[in-house]
Amino acid sequence: MTHFWAKTTLDGKPGISVYDHMVDVGCVAQCLTEIAPQLLVRFGLLADEVGALAALHDLGKISPGFQQKCQAWLEENGLVTVARNGCWDTGMEGDHGRVSHAAIQDFLMEEGMRRKTAKFISTVLAAHHGKIKYPPNDRGIRSPSIAPISEERSAIDWSAERKACAKAIWNQFSGCRSTLAIDEVSPALWWLAGLTTVADWIGSNEAFFPASREPRNEAVVQLAQQALDAIGFRKSEFRPGLSFHDLFHDTSDVEWHPNDMQQKTYTTVTGPGVYVIEAPMGIGKTEAALWAAYRLLLSGKATGIYFALPTQVTSNRIHLRLSEFVKRIVSGGDRTHLIHANSWLLDSEFTLSPSTTDAKTGGSDDARKGRDWFASTKRALLAPFGVGTVDQALLGVVAAKHFFVRHFALAGKVVILDEVHSYDLYTGTLIDKLIATLEGLGCTVIVLSATLTRKRLEQIVLLGDGQGMGTLPYPLITGRKEGEPIHPVAATEPEPHTIVIDFLAREKASREAVNVAKRGGAVLWICNTVDAAQQQYRHLMEQVGEAFPVGLLHSRFPFWQREQLESHWMELFGKNGDKRCGAILVATQIVEQSVDLDADLMVTELAPTDMLFQRLGRLWRHQRENRPVDLPRLYILEEEISLDEFRHMESKAIIKSLGAKANIYAPYVLLRSLEVWKGQDKVLLPSQIRLLLELTYQERGEEPASWQALVSEWKGSDSAKKTLAMWSCNLWQPALKDEEGVQTRLNEMPTVALVLCRSIDNQEAVFVDGASEPFSEEQFRLSLAQAIHKNLVRVPEYCFDKEKIMPCSAFSDYLHGVQSVGIISESGSVRVAGLQDDFQFFYSDELGLVINRNH
């Protein structure tokens, strides 16, 4: 065979050959399968045939359109004139992925593989750069709609060379069974696509596979294994015989024992499948899921854990808990990765060494590789243990670039989905798709929630029409194991406790909150919008001055400030109580889920019933001997309009009266929630959780006409969301953006990334946190990237005249989407280009970014 180049050297000379690179990648793929051999059994595959298939991925590089890209290769082979006269640079197919697609399909069919399998395998192998460019076609990619690959006027029989190379690969890896059957619905298809891509990333690294090595084909498997060991791809070794106490005890001397819900989770979750754990807030669902995961890891029925949460804030907190858990169960000291769009800003466990990238290659992914191969979110998901946003997993079920890498990354793991009730129908539809996908990949999916409606439960566990379950107890474990439904398992209710409910006007609620704080109580006040939180914080500060701490926490603080505030208030309102004192924390919804805050009194704006229950999970969360109040109380802020008046108002007037929260929650659901909670002067937990949820969401026949109009609007919106979600799940469409939250959340309020600076010129920027960073056009600079993102807030796009927004060119390589710069004056006013005349921005470390609207 001719030495066709696959990689060039630094000086532009032909480096490693196509054949050798394919062997390298095939050996890496074969070694990767040995980490989780149970997946090969599940998919009906053999390690050597996976290696053979993955190796074929770059067969299309044996083509004139690709080979002409190296001038030195043309000169060495005396083909400069032939290439010029044959127009190899313009008249030949230059996309080697397209050539691979056609050539692999032809070769597999010649080897006896049935057409249906060959066409899908060739498609995904050719997509290893992240995109499905040419969907499968029964006639191959030489269909009338696609121009044939032209290789005439060449001095080389390219087709024969490709076949010879493929045959040599086939012999190297013992080929592939002609009876192999994979189609578009086979979980093995995208798993193979992801495996091939990861193997190509590793096999392309000359630090592991130098072009100069000799002999060529010997000991490649050894090199592959050494590469995987260096990166951290290996089987974890688990410490056996650990008790519940061993896994979760804190510094106290008290022996930890599982409660009934945790014990039944442990005995029920015994193999791959889908399990839903419904239990009250604060009862220990996280520990239940992790205890079951430990059992599965120890028995070889799982390869790792990914803990998926709704937000970055909740991910950051659970990361600390999972890290401690992993340290206790793993012998080799495996690291737990934090995986979300901003996790790289928090990582202090290793030093990143960004590599230089030029404008042509872009490569922010490469620039953050540094010392840790798992530094990017895409690669971090491949690590055995991770905590992050659910969005990172959902990017595997929408047509985002490299979606199939996430299939490979999650296959065989325990995937814990927390707070699934918190998503709208768009993301909820994607969640359902994710659960089904993970089940096919041999995962154990554990869904945690305190506030699922029966309808949502039935959607998750596929109970069809819901017949045969009768009245559902609570707590409850339901699901299916290896596709077969399990008998619902009821757990003993925890000791009931009563929450006193009252509706108060804002002024009276403020006085009550101040009185409790003065007696040493921790008060949590939850608002539905940032503007409302800032307003309430100002009001309280005017009342109390410096009598006791008053805090503010919301999403419009820059990242650096928000992190400091979260750490401070989590400590002040946290479990151990060492620094507990009288204080009021005003916050938005960012504290309502998966956050270990313990308030003595809670005040909240009206919200849907499930969200109110989640907020109640922060009230009297832990046992304490001394509290400054006699009972747990929830004050819901009274609406200006009575419930009876709402029943006689037009729908537009209802929305206007509900205010800004009607832009966040469905107005109809708010009305139904108001109706339900107005009928309660106390709530008994946990027994009334399911009852009040069903009362809120149950279908009703007779309602005011305006309410019927609102419910129709709500259901119509949900129908559109579901349709859009299903469209996003069409994996054969052109690749969508691979960004957290872009494809996985329905952003009904577009935002602008606003970078807050004290000053900026052509040479450097001084950011609001005091960091000063020079600009450089030559390379990606990690310190500049961190400064930009740590000083960024997202503001509604409606505040701007989009035609007049002026982005900072020095920041453009570091930010996605629309961006601008805000220059903060000494007085706190923020100068922003393109801001609508109706708006003014102000900033302080105390309040964050304040948006004022001129009326």
Residue, then its C-alpha position, 0 to 999 in steps of 0.5 A: m500500500t502507498h503511504f497515504w498520510a493521515k496527520t502532518t508533522l509540525d513542519g508540514k511533512p507527511g506524518i503518521s499514515v492513514y493505515d497506522h492511524m486507523v490501527d491506533v484508533g481501532c486499538v483504543a476502541q477495543c481497549l475502551t470496551e474492556i472497561a465495561p464488558q457488560l455493555l458489549v454483552r448488552f449490545g451483542l457486540l465483540a471487542d475485536e469487531v468494535g475495534a475493526l469498525a472504529a478503525l475504518h472511520d478515516l478510510g476516506k482520507i485515502s482520496p485525492g481531495f484530502q491527500q492534496k492538502c499536504q504539498a510535501w506528500l505530493e512532492e515526495n510521490g511525484l504527483v504535483t503536476v498530476a494533482r494540478n492538471g487533475c484539479w485535485d484541489t477543486g475538482m475532487e471531493g475534499d470532505h474525507g468524511r463523505v468519502s469515508h461514508a461511501a467507502i465504508q458502506d461499500f466495503l461492509m456490504e462486500e464483506g457480507m453485511r446487510r445493507k440496512t446495517a451497513k448504511f447506518i454504521s457507515t453514517v455514524l463512523a463518518a460523523h466522528h467530527g461531531k456532525i451527521k452530514y449525510p443521512p443514511n440512504d439505501r443507495g449510499i451517498r451516491s444518490p441523485s441528490i448528491a454529486p458522485i465522488s469524482e476521482e478521474r484524472s488520477a495516477i492512483d486507483w483510489s478505490a482499490e487503495r481504500k479497499a486494500c487498506a480496509k481489508a488490511i484493517w479487517n484482517q488486523f482486527s479479525g473483521c466483523r460478523s456479517t450477521l451483525a444487525i444494527d439499525e436506527v433504533s439500536p442503542a448500540l448505534w450511537w454508542l458506537a458513534g461516541l466510542t469511535t469519536v472518543a477513540d479518535w480523540i485519543g488515537s490522534n494524540e501524538a504524545f501517546f502515538p508518535a509517528s516515528r515509533e517502530p515497529r508499526n503494528e506491534a505493541v499498539v494495544q499496549l500503547a493504547q492501554q498506556a494512553l487510557d491509563a494516563i488519561g484516567f480511563r480505567k475500571s474503578e476499584f471499590r471498597p467492599g462491605l461499607s455500611f450506610h454509616d460508613l458512606f454518609h456519617d459526618t463528624s458526629d459520633v452517632e451511628w447513622h442508620p437508614n430510614d425505611m425509604q432508604q432501606k427499601t430503595y436499596t433493596t428495590v434498585t438492584g439492576p439497570g432500569v428506571y426507578v422513581i423515588e417519591a419522598p418528602m423534602g429533606i428525608g434523604k433521597t440523595e443518600a438513598a440513591l447513592w446507597a443503591a448506586y454503591r451496591l450496583l457499582l460493587s456488583g459490576k452492574a454499573t460503571g460510574i455515577y452522573f448526578a444531574l440537577p436543574t441548576q448550576v447552583t444546586s450542582n455546585r452543592i451536590h458536588l461537595r457531597l458526591s466528592e466525599f461519597v466517592k472518596r469513601i467508596v473508591s480505592g484509587g482516589d477517582r476524582t468527581h468532576l463538576i460538569h456545567a457551563n461554568s464549572w471550569l471557573l470553580d475548578s481548583e484541583f488542578t492547574l490549566s495550561p491553555s494551548t495556543t489556538d489560532a483564529k482558523t481552528g478556534g478551539s476553546d475546547d482545546a484551549r482548556k484541555g490543560r493537564d486534565w483530559f476531562a477539562s471540557t464539559k463534553r469530555a468531563l461527562l466521560a469520567p466515571f463520576g460527575v455532578g452537573t446540570v441535567d442539560q449536559a445529559l440532555l445534549g445527548v438526546v437533541a441534535a447537538k454536535h457530538f451528541f453521541v459522545r454523551h451516549f457513550a459517556l453515560a452508558g452503563k452508569v447510574v444516572i440520578l435525575d433530581e427535582v424532575h418536577s421543576y421543568d416545563l413541558y419542553t424540557g420535561t419532554l426531553i427528560d422523558k426521551l433521555i430516560a428512555t435513551l439511558e435505559g437502552l444504554g444499560c443505565t440505572v436511572i434513579v428519578l428523585s422528586a418530592t412533588l410529582t403529580r400522578k400524571r407525571l409519574e405515569q409518563i416517566v414509568l410508562l404506566g400507560d393509562g395508569q390502571g391497576m395502581g389504585t390510590l398511590p401511597y407516599p413515600l413510594i418507589t415505582g419503576r421498571k427493571e430491565g424493561e419489566p414493571i416492578h411492583p410499587v413499593a411503599a415506604t413508611e411515612p416519616e414522622p408527620h409535622t404540621i406547617v402553619i399557613d397564613f396569607l399576610a400583606r407584605e408590610k405585616a409579613s415584613r414586621e413578623a420577619v424582623n421580629v423573628a430575626k431579632r429573637g435570633g431566628a433565621v428567616l428565608w424570604i423567597c421572591n419570584t423575580v430579581d426585581a422583587a427581591q431587590q425591592q424587598y431587600r431595600h425595604l428590610m434594610e430601611q427597617v432594620g439597618e445594622a440590627f442583624p444581617v440581611g442578605l440578598l441572593h439572586s441570579r443578577f449578581p456577577f459570578w464571583q459575587r454570587e459564589q461568595l454570597e452563596s457560601h456565606w449564607m449556606e454557612l449561616f443557614g446551614k445544617n451544623g449551625d456553628k454560625r447561626c444567628g438572627a438574620i433574614l435572607v431574601a432570595t429568588q427561586i435559586v434556593e428552593q431546590s437541592v440546597d441545604l438551608d434551614a429556616d425558622l420562618m419562611v415568607t414567600e410570594l405565591a407560586p405553583t403548589d409544587m414550588l411552594f412545597q419545594r420551598l417548604g423543604r427549607l423550613w425546619r429542615h433539620q432537628r434543632e433543640n432550640r428555635p426562637v419560634d414555637l411552630p414552623r410557619l409559612y407566610i404567603l404574601e397576599e394578592e391585592i385582588s381577592l380570590d373571588e374577584f379573580r373569578h369575575m375578572e377577564s383573563k387579561a386583567i388577571i394576568k396584569s394583577l398577578g404581575a411579573k410572576a405571571n411571566i414565569y408561571a402559568p397564570y392558570v396554575l397560579l390561580r389554582s394554587l391560590e385556590v388550594w392554599k387559601g383553603q388551608d390554615k395548616v398543612l400536614l407533611p408529608s401526607q398532604i403533599r400528594l393531595l394538594l398537588e392533585l387538587t391543583y392540577q386535576e381536570r375540572g369541568e366548570e370554571p369561570a370563562s376567563w379561567q377556561a381561557l387561561v387553561s386553554e392558553w396554557k395547554g396550547s403553549d404546552s402542546a407547542k413546547k412538546t412539538l418543538a422538543m420532539w423536533s429537537c430530538n430528531l438526531w438526523q437533522p443538521a447539528l444544533k448548537d452544543e451549548e448548555g441551555v440553548q437546546t435543552r431549555l426553551n428560553e422565552m426571554p432572550t438575554v444579553a451577556l453583559v460583562l461588567c467593567r470599571s474601565i476598558d480600552n484597546q489594551e486591557a479591561v479592569f473588571v468590576d471585581g478588580a481584576s485587570e486583564p490585557f488583551s491578546e489577539e494571538q492566543f486564548r488566555l484562560s485568565l481573561a476567559q475567567a475574568i470575563h465569565k466571573n464578571l458577567v450577568r445576563v440581562p433581558e434582551y428587551c432592554f436593548d435596541k438590538e441594532k445598537i448593541m456594541p459587543c467588545s471584539a476582545f471578548s468575542d472569542y470567549l462568549h456565545g451569543v449576543q454580548s455587550v459591556g457595561i462600564i460602571s461609574e463611581s456612582g454605580s450607574v452603568r453605561v451600556a451601548g444600545l440600551q433603550d431610553d426607557f431603561q437605566f442600569f445600576y450596580s453595587d456589590e450589595l444589590g447586584l445589577v439593578i434594572n430601572r424602567n422609566h415610566 
